[in-house]
Amino acid sequence: MIQDLIDPALTAKQRGALARAAAERVHIGLSGQPERISRKTIERWLRWYRIGGFDALVPRPQVAPPRTAPEVLALAEALKRENPARTAAQVRRILTMSVGQAPSDRTLQRLFARLELAAPPAPSQLFGRFEAAQPNDLWVGDALYGPVIGGRRAICFAFLDDHSRAVMGARWGYREDVVRMAAALRPALQARGIPRAIFVDNGAAYIDAWLLRACACLGIKLIHSTPHRPEGKGKIERFWRTVRAQFLIELEGESAPAVADLAELNKLFVAWVETCYHQQIHSETAAKPLRRWQQGMPAPLVVPSKAQLAEAFLWTERRKVSKVGTVTLHNNAYEVDPLLAGRYVELAFDPFDLTRIEVRHNGRPVGAAAPFKIGRHSHPKARPELPGTDDDGDASPPVALTGIDYLKLIGDARDADQHQPINYSALLQPPEETTP
């Protein structure tokens, strides 16, 4: 601003003309905004420059006298060093009681931070990248809520191999229970082998006693995630994001194909997994999921036999045999060996067929239970997945329509009330007295 005015060869008249011209121009300030500088300011800057040079133009920071006595701050520092666990509020209380005055908590906090006496912030918890060393070392299971099929929300259970990210098994159903989860896990075990461990959350389907028994029979370690700590399920959550972006998105919109039932949805999903997901190079492993699983799988593949699968997927209930040699199970009555009267036995059964019950005592089979009275042929949890049925699997009865439009009746009543003329004379007459 004043570089043209400091030339000693200029006369006072020339210097004044340059100062007036500079004051009339619009300048761009340091913040980028246009601003004007008065002539008096320009002449003051010129006067400062003549006295002290460029250093005289440098703004001087305002130095305010300290409001707190240095002795109080020194005592606060000593109290903090004496016991580093003391907070600023605690130091303030001690100063108030001892010397009668104390700065604010914020002042003490700034003092401790400047002196590096403040407690270091707690380090945020870091989660290292984890990947199973080999295929079938760890499977991760989870459920995803999907589209509405047949008037009901479909839910997908899936198990993902942690090492290869390949889909071991997946199935869509109508309920998030242990039966539907078993429908995805059993074919996976039969086709992909037995994993060393399965990692799941704490949902009702994963803490069911049946799953604990099935894993114990097959020698699988069942691991539940820590509540409110979803970081361990990152791989399958990323898989769900891929499912939404590549599969479920095609079931939405006017051009989407009409999916009639769960069978068709499962068929389309298996086709997408085998032809698209398993054939794409994974961004993390830089390999196709299924090929990585096949190449890294040690030989031979440990596949459970039919007998092992059948035993693992049986449900068991503990019952006491009555004096007449019968047991009950879900309103069904069965006859067992009379020698077991008064003893506790274990009933092993298929949840979809309660007519065939195997009786065990002290872990040993003691024959089959003979049906005496059968009122239910399947377990309450083993309900069919048919659209148009209620929670018990029974067909919902058709609802008879009354034809009454309640909202239209309300609208007609309001319109009739608005068109009724007002009797102003009745409003002016006093109300009639009524005798009690």
C-alpha positions in Angstrom: 0.0 0.0 0.0 2.8 2.5 0.8 5.6 1.2 -1.4 5.0 4.0 -3.9 4.9 6.6 -1.2 8.2 6.0 0.5 10.3 7.2 -2.5 12.4 10.1 -1.1 12.4 11.8 -4.6 8.7 12.5 -4.3 7.5 15.9 -3.3 4.8 16.4 -0.6 2.3 17.3 -3.3 3.0 14.2 -5.3 3.0 12.0 -2.2 -0.4 13.4 -1.2 -1.8 12.7 -4.7 -0.7 9.1 -4.5 -2.2 8.7 -1.1 -5.6 10.1 -2.3 -5.6 7.8 -5.3 -4.8 4.8 -3.1 -7.6 5.7 -0.7 -10.1 5.9 -3.6 -9.3 2.4 -5.0 -10.9 -0.8 -3.8 -8.3 -3.3 -2.6 -8.5 -7.1 -1.9 -7.9 -7.8 1.7 -6.2 -10.8 3.2 -9.5 -12.6 3.5 -10.2 -12.1 -0.1 -13.0 -9.5 0.5 -12.9 -6.1 -1.2 -12.2 -3.2 1.2 -11.2 0.4 1.2 -8.3 2.0 3.2 -8.7 5.6 4.3 -6.1 8.2 3.6 -5.4 8.8 7.3 -4.6 5.1 7.7 -2.2 5.2 4.7 -0.5 8.3 6.1 -0.2 6.7 9.6 1.4 3.6 8.0 3.8 5.9 6.2 4.7 7.7 9.4 5.3 4.4 11.2 7.6 3.2 8.4 9.7 6.3 8.5 10.2 5.9 12.3 10.8 2.1 12.7 11.0 0.6 9.2 9.1 -2.5 8.2 9.1 -3.9 11.8 7.0 -1.0 12.9 4.2 -2.1 10.6 4.1 -5.7 12.0 1.0 -6.0 14.3 1.8 -6.4 17.9 -0.2 -9.0 19.8 -2.2 -7.7 22.7 -0.7 -8.8 26.0 -3.3 -8.8 28.7 -2.2 -8.8 32.3 -2.8 -12.2 33.9 -6.0 -12.3 36.0 -4.7 -15.1 38.2 -1.7 -14.5 40.4 1.4 -16.5 39.4 1.6 -17.9 42.9 -1.8 -19.5 42.6 -0.9 -21.0 39.2 2.4 -22.3 40.7 0.5 -23.9 43.5 -2.0 -25.5 41.1 1.0 -27.0 39.2 2.4 -28.3 42.4 -0.9 -29.9 43.4 -1.2 -31.6 40.0 2.4 -32.9 40.1 1.8 -34.1 43.6 -1.1 -36.3 42.5 -1.4 -36.6 38.7 -4.8 -38.3 39.1 -6.3 -35.0 40.4 -8.7 -33.4 38.0 -8.9 -29.7 37.3 -12.1 -29.5 39.3 -10.4 -31.1 42.3 -7.4 -28.8 42.1 -9.8 -25.8 42.0 -11.6 -27.1 45.2 -8.2 -27.4 47.0 -7.1 -24.0 45.9 -10.4 -22.4 47.1 -10.1 -24.1 50.5 -6.4 -23.3 51.0 -5.8 -19.8 49.5 -9.3 -18.6 49.1 -9.3 -18.1 45.4 -8.9 -20.3 42.3 -9.2 -19.9 38.5 -11.8 -21.7 36.5 -11.7 -25.3 35.6 -11.0 -24.4 32.0 -8.1 -22.2 33.0 -6.6 -25.0 35.0 -7.1 -27.5 32.1 -5.2 -25.1 29.7 -2.5 -24.7 32.3 -2.0 -28.5 32.7 -2.1 -29.0 28.9 0.6 -26.4 28.4 2.7 -28.0 31.1 2.0 -31.5 29.7 0.5 -32.5 32.9 -2.9 -33.5 31.5 -3.8 -37.1 31.3 -3.2 -38.5 27.9 -6.4 -39.3 26.0 -7.4 -43.0 26.1 -6.2 -44.6 22.9 -9.0 -45.7 20.6 -9.3 -49.5 20.3 -7.7 -50.8 17.1 -8.9 -53.8 15.3 -6.3 -55.7 13.4 -7.1 -57.4 10.1 -7.9 -61.0 10.6 -8.3 -63.9 8.1 -8.5 -67.6 8.7 -5.4 -69.4 7.6 -7.2 -72.1 5.6 -10.6 -72.8 4.2 -13.1 -74.3 6.7 -11.1 -73.0 9.6 -13.9 -70.5 10.3 -17.4 -69.9 9.0 -19.3 -66.8 9.7 -23.1 -66.9 9.8 -25.7 -64.2 9.7 -29.2 -63.3 8.5 -30.5 -60.6 6.1 -34.0 -59.3 5.8 -34.9 -59.2 2.1 -37.9 -58.5 -0.2 -41.6 -59.3 0.3 -42.5 -62.6 -1.4 -46.0 -63.8 -1.3 -47.1 -61.1 1.1 -44.4 -61.9 3.7 -40.9 -60.7 4.4 -38.2 -63.1 3.3 -35.1 -63.7 5.4 -31.9 -65.1 4.2 -29.5 -67.3 6.3 -26.0 -67.6 5.0 -22.6 -69.0 6.0 -19.4 -67.5 4.6 -16.0 -69.0 4.6 -13.7 -66.6 6.4 -10.6 -67.5 4.3 -12.0 -67.4 0.8 -15.2 -65.4 1.3 -17.1 -68.2 -0.6 -20.7 -68.9 0.3 -20.9 -72.3 2.0 -24.7 -72.3 2.2 -27.6 -69.9 2.0 -31.4 -70.2 2.0 -34.3 -67.8 2.1 -37.2 -68.4 4.5 -40.0 -66.6 6.2 -38.9 -66.8 9.8 -35.7 -66.1 11.6 -35.6 -69.2 13.7 -33.4 -72.2 14.2 -35.3 -74.4 11.7 -34.7 -72.0 8.8 -31.1 -71.6 9.9 -30.7 -75.4 9.9 -32.0 -75.4 6.3 -29.0 -73.4 5.3 -26.4 -75.0 7.5 -27.2 -78.7 6.8 -26.6 -78.6 3.0 -23.5 -76.6 3.6 -22.0 -79.2 5.9 -23.0 -82.0 3.5 -21.4 -80.2 0.4 -18.5 -78.2 1.9 -17.4 -80.3 4.8 -17.2 -79.7 8.6 -15.6 -76.4 9.7 -13.4 -76.1 12.8 -15.5 -73.2 14.1 -18.6 -71.2 13.4 -18.8 -67.5 14.3 -22.3 -66.1 14.9 -24.1 -63.4 16.9 -26.4 -63.8 19.8 -29.7 -64.0 18.0 -32.4 -66.4 19.0 -31.6 -68.8 16.2 -27.9 -69.0 17.2 -28.3 -69.6 20.9 -30.9 -72.3 20.6 -30.0 -75.6 22.3 -30.4 -77.5 19.1 -27.5 -75.6 17.4 -25.3 -76.3 20.5 -26.1 -80.0 20.3 -25.5 -80.1 16.5 -22.1 -78.5 16.8 -21.1 -80.8 19.7 -22.1 -83.9 17.7 -19.9 -82.8 14.7 -17.0 -81.4 16.7 -17.6 -77.8 15.7 -16.6 -75.0 18.0 -19.5 -72.5 18.2 -18.3 -68.9 18.9 -20.7 -66.1 19.7 -19.8 -62.4 19.1 -19.5 -60.0 22.0 -22.8 -58.0 22.4 -22.6 -54.5 20.9 -19.4 -55.4 19.1 -20.2 -56.0 15.4 -16.7 -55.5 14.2 -16.1 -59.3 13.9 -18.8 -59.7 11.3 -17.3 -57.3 8.8 -16.8 -59.9 6.1 -20.4 -61.2 6.0 -21.7 -57.6 6.3 -19.7 -56.7 3.3 -21.2 -59.8 1.5 -24.7 -58.5 2.4 -23.9 -55.2 0.8 -22.9 -57.0 -2.4 -26.2 -58.9 -2.2 -28.2 -55.7 -1.9 -26.3 -54.0 -4.7 -26.2 -56.8 -7.2 -29.1 -59.2 -6.4 -31.8 -57.5 -4.4 -31.7 -54.4 -6.6 -32.9 -56.4 -9.6 -36.0 -57.5 -7.7 -37.1 -53.9 -7.2 -38.8 -51.5 -9.7 -41.4 -51.9 -12.4 -39.1 -54.0 -14.6 -38.2 -56.5 -11.9 -39.3 -60.1 -12.4 -42.2 -61.3 -10.4 -41.0 -63.9 -7.9 -43.9 -66.2 -7.0 -42.6 -68.0 -4.0 -39.5 -68.9 -1.9 -38.5 -71.8 -4.1 -38.1 -69.4 -7.1 -36.3 -66.9 -4.9 -33.8 -69.5 -3.7 -33.3 -70.8 -7.2 -32.4 -67.3 -8.5 -30.2 -66.6 -5.5 -28.2 -69.8 -6.0 -27.8 -69.0 -9.6 -26.5 -65.5 -8.8 -24.0 -66.9 -6.2 -22.6 -69.6 -8.5 -22.4 -67.7 -11.7 -21.7 -64.1 -10.5 -20.4 -63.9 -6.9 -18.2 -67.0 -7.0 -16.8 -66.0 -10.4 -15.8 -62.4 -9.5 -12.4 -61.6 -8.2 -12.7 -60.5 -4.6 -11.2 -57.0 -4.0 -9.6 -58.1 -0.7 -8.2 -61.6 -1.6 -7.6 -60.8 -5.3 -9.0 -64.2 -6.2 -12.3 -65.8 -7.0 -14.0 -67.0 -3.8 -14.8 -70.5 -4.8 -11.5 -71.1 -6.6 -9.6 -69.8 -3.5 -11.6 -72.2 -1.3 -10.9 -75.2 -3.6 -7.2 -74.4 -4.0 -6.6 -73.8 -0.3 -8.7 -76.7 1.0 -6.4 -79.4 2.4 -7.1 -82.9 1.2 -9.1 -84.9 2.0 -12.3 -82.9 2.6 -13.9 -83.9 5.9 -17.5 -84.5 5.0 -20.0 -85.9 7.6 -21.8 -89.1 6.8 -25.5 -89.3 6.5 -25.7 -91.0 9.9 -23.7 -88.2 11.5 -25.8 -85.5 9.9 -29.0 -87.3 10.9 -27.8 -87.6 14.5 -26.6 -84.0 14.6 -29.9 -82.6 13.3 -32.1 -84.5 15.7 -33.8 -82.6 18.5 -33.9 -83.9 22.0 -36.2 -83.4 25.0 -35.9 -84.8 28.5 -39.0 -86.4 30.0 -40.0 -88.5 32.9 -41.8 -91.7 32.2 -45.1 -92.0 34.0 -46.1 -94.9 36.2 -48.0 -96.5 33.3 -45.0 -96.4 31.0 -46.0 -93.3 28.8 -44.3 -90.0 28.0 -45.8 -86.8 26.6 -44.3 -84.5 24.0 -46.2 -81.5 22.7 -49.6 -82.9 23.5 -48.7 -86.3 22.0 -48.6 -89.4 24.1 -46.1 -92.3 23.5 -45.7 -95.7 25.1 -42.2 -96.8 26.1 -40.7 -99.8 27.8 -42.5 -100.3 31.2 -39.1 -100.9 32.8 -38.4 -97.2 32.4 -41.4 -96.1 34.5 -40.4 -93.4 36.9 -37.1 -92.7 35.2 -35.9 -89.7 33.1 -35.3 -90.5 29.5 -34.2 -88.5 26.5 -36.5 -88.3 23.4 -34.6 -87.8 20.1 -36.8 -86.9 17.1 -37.0 -85.1 13.8 -38.9 -81.8 14.4 -40.8 -82.3 11.2 -42.0 -85.8 12.2 -43.2 -86.4 15.7 -44.5 -89.9 15.0 -41.1 -91.4 15.2 -39.4 -91.0 18.6 -36.2 -92.6 19.7 -35.9 -93.2 23.4 -32.5 -93.0 25.2 -31.5 -93.7 28.8 -28.2 -92.7 30.2 -26.9 -92.0 26.7 -27.9 -95.5 25.3 -30.8 -96.2 23.0 -33.6 -98.3 24.5 -35.9 -98.6 21.6 -38.5 -96.5 19.9 -41.6 -94.9 21.4 -44.9 -96.2 20.2 -47.4 -93.5 19.3 -50.4 -93.6 21.6 -52.2 -90.4 20.9 -51.0 -88.0 18.2 -52.3 -84.5 18.1 -49.4 -82.8 16.5 -47.3 -84.2 13.7 -44.5 -81.6 13.8 -42.7 -79.4 16.3 -44.2 -76.0 17.0 -41.0 -74.4 15.7 -41.1 -76.4 12.5 -44.0 -74.5 10.9 -44.4 -74.7 7.1 -43.3 -71.7 5.0 -46.4 -71.2 2.8 -47.7 -67.7 1.9 -51.2 -67.1 3.1 -50.7 -69.0 6.4 -50.7 -67.9 10.0 -47.9 -68.6 12.5 -49.3 -72.1 13.2 -49.1 -73.0 9.5 -52.9 -73.1 9.1 -54.5 -71.4 6.1 -55.8 -68.0 6.9 -59.6 -67.9 6.5 -60.9 -65.4 3.9 -62.1 -62.2 5.4 -65.7 -61.2 4.6 -65.8 -57.6 3.4 -68.6 -55.4 4.9 -68.5 -52.7 2.2 -68.5 -49.9 4.8 -66.2 -47.0 4.1 -65.8 -45.4 7.5 -63.8 -42.4 6.3 -66.4 -41.6 3.6 -69.2 -41.7 6.2 -67.2 -39.2 8.3 -66.8 -36.9 5.3 -70.5 -37.1 4.4 -71.5 -36.2 7.9 -69.2 -33.2 8.0 -70.5 -32.0 4.6 -74.1 -32.3 5.8 -73.3 -30.4 9.0 -71.7 -27.5 7.0 -74.7 -27.1 4.8 -77.2 -26.9 7.6 -78.4 -23.2 8.1 -77.7 -21.5 11.4 -80.7 -20.4 13.5 -79.5 -17.0 14.7 -82.7 -16.3 16.7 -82.1 -19.4 18.7 -78.7 -18.1 19.6 -80.2 -14.9 21.0 -82.9 -16.6 23.2 -82.0 -17.4 26.8 -81.8 -21.1 27.6 -85.0 -22.6 29.1 -84.9 -23.3 32.8 -85.2 -26.9 33.8 -86.8 -28.1 37.0 -84.6 -30.4 39.0 
